[in-house]
């Protein structure tokens, strides 16, 4: 089959998922349309229906081995009647556990046919100079891998005559999925001596947990710990002070320090 259009659908607070999907699309060589589900306005977006000659590349970060609940909810706006889909997750060099199979199940439930999938590595949300965890990833090597993955997908789809001939890849993971991690409400805080109230933090928050008036306010109960506000602050005024986060970050620094490489899966006819 010949793909006429590619759509990239992603939840990508720190842009690592978006970057990887773009690299895959470059390898496929078909102009891509973006469907960004990261920010709160996505909750009000219209549903998107796709045709069989369109390819969906859907991606999300991994939070404690699962797809973020807010991402899973927003992905439900995607609908199809047997359009092919590429499933992509980005994890911070620890493990992706059940995230890939969970996202594949979400796509299948929406009417897509998963033909390929990949688990790529992105800089961990908690990464920083004192605790570099997959710092700078996806890097040029990751980009080349994603582009080659895209070329393999294109070559595979060109040989497909019927979706009935496709066997969905056996993605790693378990059903039922691992339980969602529960933790006391916490969030980054603002160093008011450095803050200029530029409102960048509020503009990048996927769940509208941040507001700015006389100072920066953060609703801990809403925060999903994506760290978009920390990564985006031009004045480096957003930081964590919670001992719980410090403990996790130190554990990750020691236990997730060895470089991991992307894992890819493609269906067989």
Backbone as JSON, one array per atom type, in Angstrom:
{
  "sequence": "XXXXXXXXXXXXXXXXXXXXXXXXXXXXXXXXXXXXXXXXXXXXXXXXXXXXXXXXXXXXXXXXXXXXXXXXXXXXXXXXXXXXXXXXXXXXXXXXXXXXXXXXXXXXXXXXXXXXXXXXXXXXXXXXXXXXXXXXXXXXXXXXXXXXXXXXXXXXXXXXXXXXXXXXXXXXXXXXXXXXXXXXXXXXXXXXXXXXXXXXXXXXXXXXXXXXXXXXXXXXXXXXXXXXXXXXXXXXXXXXXXXXXXXXXXXXXXXXXXXXXXXXXXXXX",
  "N": [[0.84, -1.2, 0.0], [0.35, 2.28, -0.58], [1.29, 5.03, 1.24], [-0.44, 7.99, 1.7], [-0.5, 10.11, 3.4], [0.92, 11.26, 6.47], [0.38, 11.36, 9.91], [1.37, 12.83, 12.89], [0.83, 12.16, 16.16], [0.98, 13.22, 19.41], [1.9, 13.33, 22.89], [3.87, 15.41, 24.54], [5.57, 16.81, 26.74], [8.27, 17.68, 27.3], [9.37, 17.67, 24.82], [10.87, 15.52, 23.8], [9.57, 13.23, 22.8], [8.15, 14.3, 20.62], [10.32, 15.13, 19.0], [11.49, 12.66, 18.35], [9.42, 11.37, 16.93], [9.31, 13.06, 14.72], [11.78, 12.48, 13.54], [11.4, 9.8, 12.79], [9.38, 10.18, 10.91], [10.79, 11.63, 8.99], [12.4, 9.61, 7.95], [10.46, 8.02, 6.73], [9.62, 9.66, 4.68], [7.4, 11.08, 3.81], [5.39, 13.99, 3.8], [4.45, 15.28, 6.99], [1.67, 15.76, 9.17], [1.02, 17.52, 12.1], [-0.41, 16.6, 15.23], [-0.77, 17.81, 18.04], [-1.09, 16.9, 21.31], [-0.43, 17.86, 23.76], [-0.9, 20.19, 25.37], [-3.41, 21.86, 27.47], [-5.56, 22.74, 25.84], [-6.03, 20.7, 24.12], [-7.91, 19.06, 25.22], [-10.3, 20.04, 24.41], [-10.31, 19.74, 21.73], [-11.44, 18.74, 18.46], [-12.52, 15.43, 17.52], [-10.43, 13.27, 15.59], [-10.58, 11.66, 12.57], [-9.17, 9.05, 10.69], [-8.04, 7.86, 7.46], [-7.64, 4.78, 5.55], [-5.39, 4.95, 3.93], [-3.72, 6.58, 5.27], [-1.09, 7.13, 7.59], [-0.63, 6.75, 11.01], [1.55, 8.0, 13.42], [2.06, 7.55, 16.64], [2.84, 8.83, 19.82], [4.23, 8.86, 23.17], [5.54, 9.84, 26.39], [7.08, 7.74, 28.92], [5.9, 7.17, 32.1], [6.87, 5.92, 35.02], [6.66, 3.32, 33.97], [4.26, 3.29, 32.56], [1.76, 4.76, 30.34], [1.09, 8.23, 30.56], [-1.85, 9.17, 32.31], [-3.33, 11.4, 31.44], [-2.46, 11.66, 28.83], [-3.34, 9.24, 27.7], [-6.1, 9.65, 27.84], [-6.45, 11.85, 26.11], [-5.6, 10.76, 23.7], [-7.76, 9.29, 22.95], [-9.26, 10.76, 21.23], [-8.54, 10.16, 18.71], [-9.51, 8.36, 15.88], [-10.26, 5.55, 13.77], [-10.71, 3.38, 10.91], [-9.17, 0.84, 10.57], [-6.69, 2.06, 9.86], [-3.12, 2.13, 9.4], [-0.76, 2.11, 12.11], [2.01, 3.42, 13.92], [3.62, 2.76, 16.87], [5.02, 4.53, 19.53], [7.14, 4.97, 22.29], [8.79, 6.98, 24.73], [11.38, 6.73, 27.01], [13.15, 7.33, 30.1], [15.74, 6.04, 30.19], [15.55, 4.07, 32.1], [13.37, 1.8, 32.41], [10.8, 0.71, 30.11], [8.7, -0.93, 30.54], [5.31, -1.61, 30.71], [4.4, 0.25, 28.94], [4.58, 0.38, 26.09], [3.0, -1.73, 25.1], [0.61, -0.94, 26.25], [0.06, 1.5, 24.93], [-0.19, 0.51, 22.35], [-2.49, -1.05, 22.67], [-4.35, 0.98, 23.18], [-4.35, 2.26, 20.69], [-5.29, 0.2, 19.04], [-7.85, -0.18, 20.1], [-9.02, 2.12, 19.2], [-9.39, 1.64, 16.57], [-7.17, 1.42, 14.92], [-4.45, -0.25, 13.19], [-1.75, -1.58, 14.56], [1.37, -1.56, 13.12], [4.01, -1.34, 13.59], [6.45, -0.59, 16.12], [8.24, 1.24, 18.65], [10.61, 1.65, 21.29], [12.12, 4.32, 22.51], [14.8, 6.39, 23.77], [14.75, 9.17, 25.92], [15.91, 12.22, 27.41], [15.73, 12.05, 30.9], [13.02, 13.31, 32.84], [13.74, 14.2, 35.38], [16.38, 14.68, 35.12], [19.47, 16.49, 35.4], [22.25, 18.81, 35.77], [23.58, 17.97, 38.11], [22.66, 15.42, 38.33], [22.85, 13.68, 35.84], [20.79, 12.05, 33.67], [20.41, 10.14, 31.06], [21.14, 12.38, 29.62], [20.68, 14.9, 27.2], [19.51, 13.28, 25.3], [16.91, 12.49, 22.94], [19.79, 11.87, 20.97], [22.17, 12.52, 18.25], [22.74, 9.87, 17.38], [20.43, 8.49, 18.18], [18.59, 9.81, 16.56], [19.38, 9.0, 14.0], [18.83, 6.28, 14.2], [16.03, 6.39, 14.5], [15.31, 7.5, 12.03], [16.14, 5.48, 10.28], [14.44, 3.47, 11.15], [12.04, 4.59, 10.27], [12.42, 4.36, 7.49], [12.43, 1.59, 7.24], [9.81, 1.04, 7.97], [8.41, 2.3, 5.87], [9.3, 0.71, 3.68], [8.26, -1.74, 4.43], [5.45, -1.26, 4.44], [5.01, -0.76, 1.75], [4.99, -3.26, 0.69], [2.77, -4.45, 1.69], [-0.31, -5.95, 1.03], [-2.82, -6.41, 2.06], [-4.48, -5.62, 5.09], [-5.35, -7.75, 6.49], [-3.39, -9.56, 6.3], [-1.53, -8.89, 8.13], [0.26, -9.39, 11.08], [0.08, -8.23, 14.23], [2.84, -6.76, 15.87], [4.6, -8.47, 18.49], [4.62, -6.83, 21.14], [6.67, -6.06, 23.97], [5.64, -6.4, 27.4], [3.01, -6.43, 29.9], [-0.28, -7.7, 30.55], [-2.74, -7.77, 32.97], [-1.78, -4.25, 33.05], [0.99, -2.84, 34.88], [0.36, -1.45, 38.12], [-0.62, 1.97, 38.47], [1.67, 4.32, 39.72], [1.35, 5.68, 42.89], [1.74, 8.66, 44.69], [2.48, 11.09, 47.27], [0.97, 14.32, 46.76], [2.99, 16.54, 44.93], [5.24, 19.0, 43.55], [7.27, 20.97, 41.27], [8.81, 23.97, 42.6], [8.99, 27.58, 42.79], [11.81, 29.61, 42.6], [11.75, 32.58, 43.86], [13.5, 34.7, 43.86], [14.85, 34.49, 41.49], [12.89, 34.45, 39.6], [11.18, 36.03, 36.92], [8.6, 36.33, 36.33], [7.72, 35.65, 33.75], [5.89, 33.93, 32.73], [6.31, 31.64, 31.25], [6.39, 29.07, 32.37], [3.71, 28.56, 33.06], [2.59, 28.52, 30.54], [3.53, 26.19, 29.35], [2.61, 24.08, 30.8], [1.03, 20.96, 30.9], [-1.34, 20.42, 32.2], [-2.55, 22.63, 33.26], [-1.65, 23.42, 35.82], [-0.3, 25.56, 36.81], [-0.29, 28.99, 37.62], [0.03, 32.55, 37.23], [0.26, 35.5, 38.99], [0.59, 37.82, 41.28], [2.68, 36.33, 42.05], [4.15, 33.09, 41.31], [1.95, 30.41, 41.23], [1.37, 27.03, 42.08], [-0.58, 24.18, 41.64], [-0.35, 21.47, 43.46], [-1.81, 19.1, 43.48], [-2.62, 18.74, 40.87], [-0.3, 18.48, 39.38], [1.75, 16.53, 37.21], [4.35, 15.85, 37.27], [5.93, 16.19, 35.0], [7.89, 17.98, 34.41], [8.11, 19.97, 32.49], [7.96, 22.68, 33.03], [10.31, 23.18, 34.46], [12.32, 22.51, 32.57], [11.79, 24.42, 30.65], [11.99, 26.97, 31.73], [13.38, 30.13, 31.34], [14.96, 31.41, 33.17], [15.83, 29.57, 34.95], [14.38, 29.19, 37.27], [12.56, 27.41, 38.26], [12.38, 24.67, 40.37], [12.94, 21.52, 42.11], [12.23, 20.83, 45.49], [11.51, 18.81, 47.06], [12.15, 16.14, 49.22], [11.42, 13.54, 48.54], [11.45, 13.48, 45.71], [14.14, 14.07, 45.35], [15.32, 11.77, 46.39], [14.44, 9.78, 44.59], [15.62, 10.74, 42.25], [18.37, 10.51, 42.82], [18.55, 7.75, 43.07], [17.93, 7.01, 40.42], [20.1, 8.16, 39.15], [22.2, 6.49, 39.8], [21.27, 3.89, 39.21], [20.26, 3.95, 36.61], [22.23, 4.63, 34.83], [23.75, 3.4, 32.84], [24.03, 3.42, 29.38], [21.23, 2.9, 27.32], [19.81, 1.51, 24.32], [17.62, 2.22, 21.51], [14.71, 0.13, 20.98], [13.14, -1.68, 18.47], [10.22, -2.78, 16.66], [8.63, -4.58, 14.11], [5.82, -5.5, 12.17], [5.02, -8.74, 10.76], [4.33, -10.16, 7.59]],
  "CA": [[0.0, 0.0, 0.0], [1.07, 3.54, -0.65], [0.83, 5.99, 2.23], [-0.65, 9.31, 1.12], [-0.36, 11.16, 4.42], [1.39, 10.82, 7.77], [0.01, 12.23, 11.02], [2.09, 12.62, 14.14], [0.01, 12.49, 17.33], [1.88, 13.04, 20.54], [1.88, 14.05, 24.16], [5.33, 15.57, 24.63], [5.84, 18.01, 27.54], [9.65, 18.16, 27.2], [9.69, 17.65, 23.39], [11.66, 14.38, 23.34], [8.71, 12.38, 21.98], [7.92, 15.02, 19.37], [11.55, 15.08, 18.22], [11.68, 11.31, 17.83], [8.42, 11.12, 15.9], [9.73, 13.8, 13.53], [12.87, 11.74, 12.9], [10.79, 8.64, 12.13], [8.67, 10.69, 9.74], [11.8, 11.96, 7.98], [12.79, 8.37, 7.3], [9.36, 7.56, 5.86], [9.73, 10.51, 3.5], [6.1, 11.65, 3.43], [5.12, 15.14, 4.67], [3.66, 14.91, 8.17], [0.79, 16.72, 9.83], [1.15, 17.37, 13.55], [-1.58, 16.66, 16.09], [-0.13, 17.96, 19.35], [-2.07, 16.72, 22.39], [0.3, 18.11, 25.0], [-1.41, 21.28, 26.19], [-4.8, 21.67, 27.91], [-6.58, 22.99, 24.81], [-6.3, 19.43, 23.43], [-9.1, 18.45, 25.81], [-11.47, 20.56, 23.7], [-10.13, 19.55, 20.3], [-12.37, 17.83, 17.79], [-12.0, 14.11, 17.21], [-9.78, 13.17, 14.29], [-10.79, 10.36, 11.93], [-8.15, 8.83, 9.67], [-8.36, 6.94, 6.39], [-6.74, 3.63, 5.48], [-4.13, 5.28, 3.26], [-2.98, 7.5, 6.13], [-0.33, 6.46, 8.64], [-0.53, 7.45, 12.29], [2.67, 7.73, 14.31], [1.56, 8.03, 17.92], [3.91, 8.72, 20.79], [4.06, 9.43, 24.51], [6.6, 9.47, 27.33], [6.78, 6.7, 29.9], [5.96, 7.6, 33.5], [6.82, 4.75, 35.91], [6.26, 2.12, 33.24], [2.92, 3.43, 31.98], [1.42, 5.97, 29.6], [0.41, 9.18, 31.44], [-3.31, 9.09, 32.2], [-3.85, 12.52, 30.65], [-2.17, 11.34, 27.43], [-4.26, 8.17, 27.28], [-7.43, 10.25, 27.66], [-6.46, 12.69, 24.91], [-5.45, 9.92, 22.52], [-9.06, 8.74, 22.59], [-9.84, 11.59, 20.17], [-8.1, 9.6, 17.44], [-10.38, 7.28, 15.45], [-9.94, 5.03, 12.44], [-11.23, 2.08, 10.5], [-8.05, 0.05, 10.06], [-5.5, 2.78, 9.4], [-1.91, 1.62, 10.05], [-0.23, 2.96, 13.16], [3.32, 3.14, 14.51], [3.51, 3.02, 18.3], [6.33, 4.96, 20.01], [7.25, 5.49, 23.64], [10.09, 7.55, 25.13], [11.61, 6.53, 28.43], [14.35, 8.0, 30.58], [16.9, 5.17, 30.34], [15.36, 3.05, 33.13], [12.62, 0.74, 31.74], [9.5, 1.17, 29.62], [7.74, -1.87, 31.12], [4.06, -1.92, 30.0], [3.94, 1.43, 28.2], [4.45, 0.15, 24.65], [1.81, -2.55, 24.86], [-0.55, -0.14, 26.62], [-0.24, 2.44, 23.85], [-0.67, -0.31, 21.24], [-3.88, -1.39, 22.96], [-5.15, 2.19, 22.99], [-4.5, 2.48, 19.25], [-6.15, -0.86, 18.51], [-9.23, 0.09, 20.53], [-9.53, 3.24, 18.41], [-9.58, 1.21, 15.2], [-5.92, 1.4, 14.17], [-3.72, -1.51, 13.11], [-0.33, -1.34, 14.86], [2.25, -2.28, 12.21], [5.38, -1.24, 14.08], [6.55, 0.15, 17.38], [9.59, 1.44, 19.13], [10.87, 2.26, 22.6], [13.3, 5.17, 22.36], [15.27, 6.99, 25.02], [14.8, 10.63, 26.0], [16.45, 12.72, 28.67], [14.77, 11.87, 31.97], [12.46, 14.57, 33.33], [14.44, 14.62, 36.59], [17.8, 14.86, 34.82], [20.05, 17.83, 35.51], [23.71, 18.78, 35.8], [24.03, 17.19, 39.25], [22.19, 14.04, 38.16], [22.58, 13.49, 34.41], [20.12, 10.78, 33.37], [20.16, 10.18, 29.6], [21.26, 13.8, 29.27], [20.83, 15.24, 25.79], [18.86, 12.35, 24.39], [17.53, 11.79, 21.83], [20.99, 12.48, 20.42], [22.28, 12.2, 16.81], [22.64, 8.42, 17.15], [19.01, 8.16, 18.29], [17.91, 10.35, 15.38], [19.69, 8.11, 12.87], [18.07, 5.04, 14.41], [14.62, 6.68, 14.23], [15.16, 7.68, 10.59], [16.24, 4.15, 9.67], [13.17, 2.83, 11.5], [11.05, 5.12, 9.33], [12.65, 3.76, 6.17], [11.99, 0.19, 7.31], [8.35, 1.06, 7.96], [7.99, 2.59, 4.49], [9.55, -0.47, 2.85], [7.32, -2.78, 4.84], [4.09, -0.92, 4.01], [4.94, -0.86, 0.3], [4.79, -4.67, 0.34], [1.52, -4.93, 2.27], [-1.44, -5.96, 0.12], [-4.06, -6.39, 2.84], [-4.25, -5.59, 6.53], [-5.66, -9.07, 7.04], [-2.15, -10.34, 6.26], [-0.62, -8.35, 9.13], [0.25, -9.87, 12.46], [0.55, -7.14, 15.08], [4.07, -7.15, 16.56], [4.49, -8.88, 19.89], [5.29, -5.84, 21.96], [6.91, -6.45, 25.36], [4.74, -5.81, 28.38], [2.08, -7.33, 30.58], [-1.69, -7.38, 30.79], [-3.0, -6.34, 33.19], [-0.61, -3.4, 33.18], [1.4, -2.57, 36.25], [-0.46, -0.43, 38.76], [-0.1, 3.33, 38.42], [2.36, 4.7, 40.94], [0.7, 6.72, 43.68], [2.68, 9.35, 45.57], [1.89, 12.31, 47.83], [1.02, 15.44, 45.83], [4.18, 17.37, 44.98], [5.46, 19.71, 42.3], [8.36, 21.94, 41.35], [8.51, 25.26, 43.21], [9.64, 28.71, 42.12], [12.76, 30.45, 43.31], [11.22, 33.9, 43.52], [14.61, 35.64, 43.63], [15.27, 34.39, 40.1], [11.72, 34.49, 38.71], [10.82, 37.31, 36.31], [7.17, 36.21, 36.02], [7.53, 35.67, 32.29], [4.74, 33.04, 32.51], [6.64, 30.48, 30.41], [6.02, 27.84, 33.08], [2.26, 28.35, 32.93], [2.24, 28.27, 29.14], [3.92, 24.86, 28.9], [2.07, 23.04, 31.7], [0.01, 20.18, 30.19], [-2.57, 20.21, 32.98], [-2.95, 23.92, 33.83], [-1.39, 23.41, 37.26], [0.48, 26.75, 37.17], [-0.86, 30.3, 37.3], [0.92, 33.64, 37.61], [-0.34, 36.81, 39.25], [1.65, 38.52, 42.0], [3.78, 35.36, 42.07], [3.8, 31.85, 40.61], [1.21, 29.45, 42.05], [1.31, 25.69, 41.51], [-1.5, 23.26, 42.3], [0.35, 20.19, 43.57], [-2.7, 17.99, 43.19], [-2.73, 18.59, 39.43], [1.01, 18.27, 38.77], [2.06, 15.16, 36.79], [5.81, 15.72, 37.38], [6.53, 16.1, 33.67], [9.05, 18.88, 34.47], [8.16, 20.92, 31.38], [8.22, 24.03, 33.56], [11.73, 23.26, 34.81], [13.13, 22.49, 31.35], [11.5, 25.57, 29.78], [12.18, 28.26, 32.4], [14.59, 30.8, 30.85], [15.74, 31.92, 34.3], [16.14, 28.44, 35.83], [13.75, 29.52, 38.56], [11.71, 26.3, 38.71], [13.22, 23.62, 40.94], [12.34, 20.62, 43.09], [12.78, 20.85, 46.84], [10.89, 17.7, 47.78], [13.1, 15.04, 49.49], [10.95, 12.36, 47.82], [11.98, 13.58, 44.35], [15.6, 13.99, 45.45], [15.67, 10.36, 46.61], [14.23, 9.08, 43.32], [16.62, 11.22, 41.3], [19.66, 9.91, 43.16], [18.45, 6.34, 42.7], [18.03, 6.93, 38.97], [21.47, 8.53, 38.75], [23.08, 5.33, 39.97], [20.7, 2.66, 38.64], [19.91, 4.11, 35.19], [23.34, 5.38, 34.23], [24.29, 2.71, 31.67], [23.29, 3.81, 28.17], [20.39, 1.94, 26.62], [19.57, 1.84, 22.92], [16.23, 2.0, 21.1], [14.25, -1.2, 20.58], [12.1, -1.51, 17.46], [9.44, -3.97, 16.34], [7.85, -4.4, 12.87], [4.94, -6.64, 11.91], [5.39, -9.69, 9.7], [3.21, -10.56, 6.72]],
  "C": [[0.87, 1.24, 0.0], [0.46, 4.51, 0.35], [0.74, 7.38, 1.61], [-0.39, 10.43, 2.13], [0.11, 10.52, 5.72], [0.94, 11.84, 8.81], [0.8, 11.83, 12.26], [1.19, 13.07, 15.27], [0.84, 12.21, 18.57], [1.49, 13.87, 21.75], [3.34, 14.18, 24.53], [5.7, 16.84, 25.41], [7.26, 18.56, 27.4], [10.22, 17.97, 25.79], [10.5, 16.45, 22.92], [10.83, 13.44, 22.46], [8.46, 13.03, 20.63], [9.13, 14.93, 18.45], [11.75, 13.71, 17.59], [10.67, 10.98, 16.74], [8.77, 11.86, 14.61], [10.85, 13.07, 12.79], [12.35, 10.5, 12.17], [10.1, 9.07, 10.83], [9.64, 11.06, 8.62], [12.24, 10.71, 7.22], [11.72, 7.82, 6.37], [9.32, 8.38, 4.58], [8.43, 11.06, 2.97], [5.82, 12.84, 4.35], [4.15, 14.79, 5.79], [2.86, 16.07, 8.7], [0.85, 16.46, 11.33], [-0.21, 17.47, 14.23], [-1.06, 16.63, 17.52], [-1.18, 17.92, 20.45], [-1.47, 17.03, 23.75], [-0.39, 19.12, 25.91], [-2.91, 21.15, 26.47], [-5.84, 21.89, 26.83], [-6.9, 21.72, 24.03], [-7.55, 18.75, 23.98], [-10.37, 18.88, 25.07], [-11.37, 20.37, 22.18], [-11.15, 18.57, 19.74], [-11.71, 16.47, 17.58], [-11.44, 14.09, 15.79], [-9.97, 11.75, 13.76], [-9.79, 10.22, 10.79], [-8.58, 7.76, 8.68], [-7.32, 5.82, 6.32], [-5.43, 3.93, 4.79], [-3.33, 6.35, 4.01], [-2.28, 6.7, 7.23], [-0.28, 7.34, 9.87], [0.76, 7.02, 12.99], [2.3, 8.37, 15.64], [2.61, 7.81, 19.0], [3.62, 9.41, 22.11], [5.27, 9.07, 25.35], [6.13, 8.37, 28.27], [6.94, 7.28, 31.3], [5.77, 6.37, 34.37], [6.22, 3.53, 35.21], [4.92, 2.15, 32.56], [2.83, 4.69, 31.12], [0.74, 6.94, 30.56], [-1.1, 9.14, 31.22], [-3.87, 10.2, 31.32], [-3.59, 12.27, 29.16], [-3.13, 10.28, 26.91], [-5.65, 8.73, 27.01], [-7.49, 11.07, 26.37], [-6.31, 11.87, 23.64], [-6.78, 9.32, 22.08], [-9.78, 9.59, 21.54], [-9.47, 11.08, 18.78], [-8.97, 8.39, 17.09], [-9.99, 6.82, 14.04], [-10.73, 3.75, 12.17], [-10.11, 1.36, 9.76], [-6.98, 0.87, 9.36], [-4.28, 2.17, 10.09], [-1.38, 2.63, 11.08], [1.15, 2.47, 13.6], [3.27, 3.62, 15.95], [4.89, 3.37, 18.86], [6.22, 5.45, 21.45], [8.68, 5.97, 23.89], [10.27, 7.35, 26.62], [12.99, 7.04, 28.83], [15.49, 7.1, 30.96], [16.76, 4.17, 31.5], [14.7, 1.85, 32.46], [11.33, 1.33, 31.19], [8.37, 0.23, 30.0], [6.49, -2.06, 30.26], [3.59, -0.8, 29.08], [3.7, 1.16, 26.72], [3.21, -0.68, 24.34], [0.54, -1.8, 25.23], [-0.94, 0.82, 25.51], [-0.73, 1.7, 22.6], [-2.13, -0.68, 21.44], [-4.8, -0.2, 22.78], [-5.4, 2.44, 21.51], [-5.44, 1.43, 18.64], [-7.61, -0.62, 18.86], [-9.86, 1.23, 19.75], [-9.67, 2.9, 16.94], [-8.34, 1.18, 14.34], [-5.31, 0.01, 14.16], [-2.25, -1.23, 13.39], [0.56, -2.2, 13.95], [3.7, -2.24, 12.66], [5.37, -0.47, 15.39], [7.99, 0.28, 17.79], [9.62, 2.05, 20.51], [12.2, 3.0, 22.48], [13.64, 5.83, 23.7], [15.29, 8.51, 24.88], [15.35, 11.04, 27.35], [15.38, 12.63, 29.76], [14.3, 13.23, 32.48], [13.22, 15.09, 34.54], [15.92, 14.88, 36.35], [18.23, 16.32, 34.95], [21.56, 17.71, 35.62], [24.24, 17.93, 36.96], [23.63, 15.73, 39.17], [21.84, 13.82, 36.7], [22.03, 12.1, 34.12], [19.67, 10.83, 31.92], [20.21, 11.62, 29.1], [21.45, 13.97, 27.76], [20.19, 14.28, 24.81], [17.39, 12.74, 24.17], [18.7, 12.58, 21.23], [21.11, 12.11, 18.93], [22.2, 10.71, 16.5], [21.19, 7.96, 17.22], [18.24, 8.63, 17.05], [18.15, 9.46, 14.16], [18.92, 6.8, 12.98], [16.6, 5.24, 14.08], [14.38, 6.84, 12.73], [15.22, 6.34, 9.86], [14.98, 3.34, 9.95], [12.07, 3.3, 10.55], [11.2, 4.52, 7.95], [12.18, 2.3, 6.14], [10.46, 0.11, 7.29], [7.83, 1.32, 6.55], [8.15, 1.37, 3.6], [8.57, -1.6, 3.17], [5.93, -2.5, 4.28], [3.94, -1.02, 2.5], [4.67, -2.29, -0.16], [3.45, -5.22, 0.84], [0.39, -4.84, 1.24], [-2.76, -5.83, 0.87], [-3.71, -6.39, 4.32], [-4.59, -6.93, 7.18], [-4.42, -9.96, 7.06], [-1.19, -9.94, 7.39], [-0.82, -9.03, 10.48], [0.86, -8.78, 13.32], [1.8, -7.59, 15.83], [3.81, -7.55, 18.01], [5.25, -7.93, 20.8], [5.53, -6.36, 23.38], [5.93, -5.75, 26.3], [3.78, -6.84, 28.93], [0.66, -6.77, 30.58], [-2.14, -8.28, 31.94], [-1.7, -5.55, 33.37], [-0.26, -3.22, 34.66], [0.56, -1.43, 36.83], [0.21, 0.95, 38.63], [0.51, 3.69, 39.77], [1.61, 5.85, 41.63], [1.74, 7.34, 44.62], [2.0, 10.58, 46.14], [1.99, 13.45, 46.83], [2.3, 16.27, 46.02], [4.37, 18.02, 43.62], [6.75, 20.51, 42.4], [7.87, 23.22, 42.04], [9.31, 26.33, 42.49], [10.59, 29.44, 43.06], [12.43, 31.9, 42.95], [12.31, 34.94, 43.32], [15.07, 35.62, 42.18], [14.11, 34.59, 39.12], [11.44, 35.91, 38.22], [9.34, 37.36, 35.94], [6.89, 36.32, 34.52], [6.36, 34.79, 31.85], [5.03, 31.87, 31.57], [6.19, 29.19, 31.06], [4.53, 27.53, 32.93], [1.88, 27.96, 31.51], [2.58, 26.87, 28.67], [3.34, 23.74, 29.76], [0.93, 22.28, 31.01], [-1.33, 20.1, 30.91], [-3.04, 21.48, 33.69], [-2.77, 23.96, 35.35], [-0.73, 24.7, 37.74], [-0.26, 28.01, 36.74], [0.08, 31.38, 37.84], [0.11, 34.91, 37.82], [0.72, 37.66, 39.95], [2.88, 37.64, 42.18], [3.3, 34.11, 41.34], [3.14, 30.88, 41.59], [1.17, 28.1, 41.32], [0.37, 24.81, 42.32], [-0.86, 21.86, 42.31], [-0.52, 19.02, 43.16], [-2.84, 17.73, 41.69], [-1.42, 18.14, 38.77], [1.25, 16.8, 38.43], [3.56, 14.92, 36.76], [6.48, 15.55, 36.02], [7.79, 16.96, 33.55], [9.19, 19.8, 33.25], [8.49, 22.33, 31.87], [9.68, 24.21, 33.91], [12.58, 23.37, 33.55], [12.95, 23.76, 30.52], [11.8, 26.92, 30.42], [13.46, 28.94, 31.94], [15.5, 31.31, 31.96], [16.14, 30.84, 35.3], [15.57, 28.65, 37.24], [12.84, 28.42, 39.08], [12.59, 25.14, 39.15], [12.37, 22.68, 41.81], [13.03, 20.82, 44.43], [12.28, 19.68, 47.68], [11.92, 16.58, 47.98], [12.72, 13.74, 48.77], [11.51, 12.34, 46.4], [13.5, 13.46, 44.36], [16.06, 12.54, 45.61], [15.53, 9.57, 45.32], [15.31, 9.46, 42.32], [17.98, 10.6, 41.56], [19.67, 8.42, 42.82], [18.6, 6.16, 41.19], [19.44, 7.22, 38.48], [22.41, 7.34, 38.83], [22.57, 4.09, 39.23], [20.39, 2.75, 37.15], [20.99, 4.87, 34.44], [23.89, 4.73, 32.96], [23.42, 2.96, 30.44], [22.5, 2.65, 27.59], [20.13, 2.44, 25.21], [18.11, 1.57, 22.56], [15.95, 0.54, 20.75], [13.09, -1.0, 19.6], [11.48, -2.85, 17.1], [8.62, -3.66, 15.08], [7.06, -5.67, 12.6], [5.5, -7.51, 10.79], [4.17, -10.04, 8.88], [2.88, -12.03, 6.91]]
}
